[in-house]
Amino acid sequence: MTKPYRADASRRSFLRALSGLAASAAIPQRGLPLVTSLAGLAALANQSSHAATTTGYKAIVCLYMAGGSDTHNWVVPTDASGYSEYASARGELAWAANRLQGITVTGQASGRSFGMPLELAPLREWYEAGQAAIVPNVGPLVRPITKAEYAAGSGVPAKLFSHNDQASTWQSLSPEGARSGWGGRMGDILMSANAHPVFTAVSASGNAVFLSGSSVSQYQVGVEGPVSASAIGSSNLFSSTSAGSALQRAYAATATDRLQMEYARVMQRGLSANAALQGALAGVNVPAIPSTPIAQVNAAGTTLDKLNLARQLRMVLQIIAANQVLGMRRQVFMVQMGGFDTHANQMRDQPVQMAQVAQSINYFMAALNGLGLQNNVTLFTASDFGRTLLSNGDGSDHGWGSHHFVAGGGVRGRSMHGAFPITRQGSADDIGSGRLLPSTSVSELAGSLAGWMGLTAAEQQMVLPNLGNFSPKLALF
């Protein structure tokens, strides 16, 4: 068992408070002129006596479905009146009743029942086994609002229905241009528990605001592992046998120019991190991705082991499995799959997308269970926004609320957490064209995950400034 990383407790608490305050705009990112304000003092005082619980190992994994997934078809009402309303609103986009498998549901209105498409059967099995849950009708909210308030423009989040802005809002709680995400802000608070803080926030899918913090910097990996600077030490760089070695020496040298110094520092940090991770990964053994046949959109079929999403998740598994070697206690990961902007060909493409997501999650969950880490890791899905219930003729357009899954051994599974909407055109949940007014905020979902990761109520508020506007708390664990 790796010994916990030790840091000065008072310094750690102070830095946690500052990063949290910066994230919530209580103080500017540069300089601390407002740190003596009452809000700043209260937060600092609270931090001095409360700190995140970081015993054991825990990680969260965001599976982001880029483009805005039409989740109306991922969880479908199956009671007579509910399905009739759904089918009437969806038209040709409705999933056939005979292609739905029923699920066990508690906490919804009497007489309501629900099902999931056959393509999601592997995910449904984890749900029925109690290791996955559904959070219906989730979306960005500043505070709870009604349909009338939406129509009046009161309390409405900025720039709804815009891909870039809503992808940013889901990941950061602010439109495009945000400098930090709530995953990264969690990392700011938790990174001091890790022997290698550089691996606190890890992306297997490129740059993402979700993992950016005030202190933590996201570490990016490819599906094969660390992304190396291949030119360093190369014996044939620009047809030169010595340029690679010269480059290697330049990175190691002490520079005098500030730009050169910073560039060299970042490169040295990256090279050191890559070496540490490569060494740790060499000692782990995670299950191979099975060669299960799987369909592709607009292409011949392939196998799961060649699917990029599954390969991203295997890379995450390898890093998770190396947590003791690396001395990690808290980590935040992100993987991503695109293609969910289904304005056209939705009923052709959606079954393929469902199968790919469900099979990838199934592999990830089975591997976690095999490694004995199922209670240490929680995966959740996210997307730009939901889509319209109504068809545009061949697909659906940009919406708001959407249904998402949370999976892991610690989750209160086999349950729906939150109110499932009425899927009827013109209902109290419909703000137009079947766009759903969310009943659960992204902040609530994030708050439940943050609590499971060990953040105190005060720290959750620092990471999620609007969390206090919602009650009762979402209890996923």
N, C-alpha and C positions, 0 to 999 in steps of 0.2 A: 504494500500500500504506500503510495507516494505521500510524503509528509506535506502538510499544508504550507503554502507559501505564506511567509510572515512579513508584514509591513507594519510600520508605526501606526497604531490604531487612531490616534488623534489626527495625524496628518491625513490618513485615509478618509476619515469622516469629513474633515474639512474640504478635501478635494471632491468628495462625493457631493457635498452640499453645493459647492461652487458650480460643478458641472450641471447639476440638476437645475439650479437657479438660472444658469445661462440658457439651458434648453427651454425653459418656460418663460424666457424673456424677462425674468425678474432682474437680471443684470445684463449688461452688454457682453458680447463675446470677447471684446478686447477691453481690458481695464476693469476696475471694480468700483466705480464711483458710487454705486447704489448699494454696496454691501452693508452699509450702516443703516439702511432703511429698516423700518419695522419688519417688513416681510423678510428681508434678508437675514436680520438678526433672529427672527423666529425660526427660520429654516435651519440656520446654523446651530442654534440652541437645540433644536429637535435632533439634528444629526449627531450631536455630541453624545446623546444618550440612547440613540437608536441606530442600528446598522443592519444592513441586509444579512440574512442567514445564508451562509455559503458552505455548510457542511455537506460532505458527500459530493457527488457529481450530478449536474443537471444541464440539459441543453434543450433549446427550442429550435425547430426547423420550419422556416416559412417556405411553403411551396406556392410560388406565385404563378397564376395563370394569366399571362399578359394578353390584353386585348378586351377584357370584359366578358367573363364567362356567363352564358345563359343558364343559370342554375335552376330556373323554373322547371327544367326537365330532369334535374338531378334528384330532387325530392318532390314527389307528386302526391296530391291528395287522392285517396282511393275510395273514400266513402262516397255514396251515390251522389249527394248534392255537391260535395267538394269537387269530385272528378267532373261532374257536369259543368260546373262553373269554369273550371280550368280548361276543359276541352272547348267550350264555347268561346272563351277569350283567346285561346291559342290558335284555333283553327287548324291549318295544316301543320303547325309546329307542335301540336299535342302528341305526346307519347301514347302509343296504343296501350289500352288497359292490360291486354294479354302479354305485354312485354315488361310488366312491372312486377317486382317481387315485394311482398309486404314486409314491413319492418315493425318491430315492437316500439311503441311510443307511449310515454307517460307525460303528464303535465300539460296536455292540450285539451281543448274543449271536448266535452262528452260527445261521443259519436263520431269523432274525427279519426280517420285512419290514413296511412301513408305508405308509399312504396318507392322503390328505386329501380331504375332500368336494369335489365339483365347484364348490360355491359359493365355495370358497377358491382357485379356480384362479389368480386374479391374484397372490395371495400365494405360491402354490406355484411360479409361474414365477420369482419373485425368489429363492426358495429354490434352485431348480434352477440358476439363473444364478450362484449362489455369493454372493449379496448378502443372504441371510437364513439364520438358523439356528434350531433348536428347542432349548429348554431344558425337558426333560420333568420332571414331578413336582416342581415348585418350591413351597415353602411356608415360612412362618415357623418357625424352629427356634432355640433357644438354643444347642444343641449336637446332634450326631448322637445319635439314640436308637433303640432297638429297639421292636418291637411289645410285648414283655414289659415294658419300661420304661414305655411309654405306659400299659399296663394297671395298672401299679403307681403311676402318677402321678409318675414320676421324670423330671425334665428337660422337662416338658410346658409349652409356652408358655401364657401366661395367656389365659383367656376365648376359647378356640377356638369356632368355629361362630357367633359373634356378628357380625352385619354391621358395626356401628359399631366394635367393638373390633378386628376383623380387618382392616377397611379401614385403620384407624389403624396396626395392626401392620405391614401390608405397606408402608405409606408412611413409618413412623417407627421401627419395631421396638419400639413400646410400644402398649398398648391405648389406648382413647379417653381423651382428656385430655392426650396428649403435646403438648409445646410446640414440638418441632422435628422435622422429617423428614430422612431421609438425603439427599435432594436439596438441601434448604436447608443442611444441615451441609457438604455439598460446596461449596455456594456461599459459605459463610463463609470457606473456605480459598482459593477461587479468585477472589473478587470483586475483590481488589486488582489483578488483571491487567487489569481492564476500565476503560476511560476513563469509562464511565457505569455504576458498580456497581449502580445501581437496576434495570438490565435484566439482572442476573445470573440471577435466578429469575423466570420468567414463566409465568403461568397464563392459558390461554384458556378455562378452564372454571370460573371462580369460585375461592373460597377452598379451599386444600388444604394439609393439614399437611405433605405431602411437600415442599413448597417453602419451609417456614418454617425459619429458622435462628436462631442467637443474634445475629448481626449483620445478615445479609441479610434483607430484607423482600420478599415476593413482590409482583411487579408484575402487576396483572390487566388483561387486554385483552378486548374483545369481538371477535366475528367480523368486525366492520367496522373495528377499530382501537382506539385508546385510548378509554377511557370518560371522556367529558368532563363537567365540572360545567356543565351547560347554562344554569343560572340566572345565572352570573357574566356581568355585562355585558349581561344581557337588558334589552330596552326595554319588556318587559311581564311583570313579576314581581309576582304577586298584584295585578294590575291597576294596578301602579305603573310609571311610566316612568323612575323614578330609583332604585328599590330595587336593581336589578341592578348599577348602577354603584357604589352605596354598599357593596354586598357585596364587590365587587372591591377597593375602597379599604380595607375592613376587613381583608381578607386580607393586604394589602400593608403595613398599619400595624404599628407596634411596640406590642404589648400589655404590660400590667403584671401582669395576672392569669396565674398559671402555667398554668391550664387553657386560657385563651384563647391564650397563647403557644404551647402545644404544638399546639393545633388549627390555628392559623395556620401554624405551621411545617410540619405535615403537608400542609396544603392547598397551600402554596407549593411544597413539594417535588413534589407530584402535578402541579400545573399546569406546573412547569418540565419535569418528565419527559415529560408529554403533548406539550408543544410540541416537545421534542427528538425524540421518536419520530415525531410527525406530519411533521416536517421531513425526517427520514431516510427514511420510507416513501414520501414523494413522489418520491424519486429511484430507487426500485427497481421492477422489472418482473418478476413471476413468472407462470408459465403459469396461465391461467384453468382452473377446474375444468370438466371436460367435462360435457356434459348427457346423460351415460349414463343410460338408464332403470334405475331401481332400485326394488325392492319396499319396502313399508313394513309394519310390524306393525299389523294391525287397521285398515288404511287403504288408500285407492287408491294406486297406484304414484306415484312422483315421479322426480326426476332427481338425479344425484349432486351437481350444483352447488347444490342446495337442501338437501342433507343437512348437519345441524349439525356432525357430526364432520369431514367433509371441509372445511367452512368454517373450523373451528378450525385444522385443519392448514394451510390456506392462509395464515391469519394468522401462524402460526408460521413458515412459509416466508418470508413477507415480512420478518419481523424477522431471521431468519437471513441473508437476502440483504442486509440493511442492516448486517451486522456490521462491515464496514470503515468505513462512514460513521460509525457509532456508536463505533468503537474497541473493539469487543468481541473477547475471545479465548476466553472460556469462558462457556457459558450452559446452563441447565437449564430445560426446558419441561414443561408438563403439558397434555394434552387429555383429554377424558372423554366416554364414551357410556354411557347407562344402559339399563335393561331386562333385565339378565342374571339376575335372581332368578327362575328358571324353575321354580317349584313346580308350575305348570300350563301347558298348551298348549305344551310344549317343542318338540315336533316340528313344530308350526305356525310358531312364532316363530324357532326357532334358525337355520333356513336363511336367513331374512331378515337376522338379526343378522350371520351369517357374511359374507354378500355385502356388507353395508354396511361392515364393518371391512376386508375384503379390498380392496374397490374404493377406499376412502379411503386405505389404505396404498399401493396401487398408484399413485394420483395423486401422493401425496407423494414416493414414491421416484422416479417418472419425472421429476417436476419438479426434484428434487435433482440427478439425473443431467444434466438439461438445463442446469442452472445450474453444473455442474462442482463441486458440493459434496457428492457422494455419499460421499466418503471423510472428510468433516468432521463428519458427523452420524450418530448412531445412535438408532434408535427401538426401544423395547421395550414389550411389552404387560404388563399387571398386572391383578389383580382381587382382590376381597375374599378369595376362597378358591375351591377347586375344589368339585365337588359329588359326591354319592353315585353310585357305579356303578349301584346298584339304583334301580328306578323306584318312585315313590310312587303310581303309577296313571296319572298324566298329566304327570309331570315328575320332577325330582330335587331332593333336599334338600341342606342345607349340608354341605360336605365340608372337605377340607384341601388336599392337594397338587393342583397343576394344571399344565398344559403351557402354555408361553409362547414367543413369537417375539421374536427380536432381529434387526433389519434395518439394513443400511448397508454401504457399500463397504468399510469396515475390518473387518467381521465375518468370522470364519472360517466361511463359509457352506457350504450344501449338507451340513450335518452336524447331528447331535444331540449336544449337550454335556451329559453326565450320563446316568444309567441310566434307561431307560424301564421303568415298573413292569409287574408281572404283573397283567393286568386280569381276574383270576379271583376270585370271591367266596371269602373265607376264606384268601387267600394271605398270605404274610408281609408284603405291602404293605398289606393290608386291616385297618384297625383297627375295622371294624364298618360294615355296610351299604355296603361298597365305598368308604368314606372312605380315601383313600390317605395313608399315612405318607410325608411328603416325603423324597426322596433327595437333593435339592439345596435349600439354604436361601436365603431372600431375601438374607441377608447375603453369600452367595457370588456371587449374581447382581449385587448392588450393588457388591461389591468389584471384580469384573471391569470393570464400567463405570467405577468410580472410577479404577482403574489406567489405563484408556484415556484418561480425562480428564486424566491427568498427576499424580495424587496418589501420593505415596510410600507405601511399606508402612506407615510410622508414621502418616501422615495417614489412610490407609484405616482403620487401627485406631481412630483418634479418631472418625471418622465412623460406624464400624460396630463397636461395642465387643465383639460376639461373634464377629467374623470369625476371630480367632485360634483358635477352637475347631474350625475346619474345615480339612482338608487332604486332598489337594493342592488348589491354587487352581483355580478354574474359569477356563479359558483360552478366552474368547470371541474374542480378538483375536490 
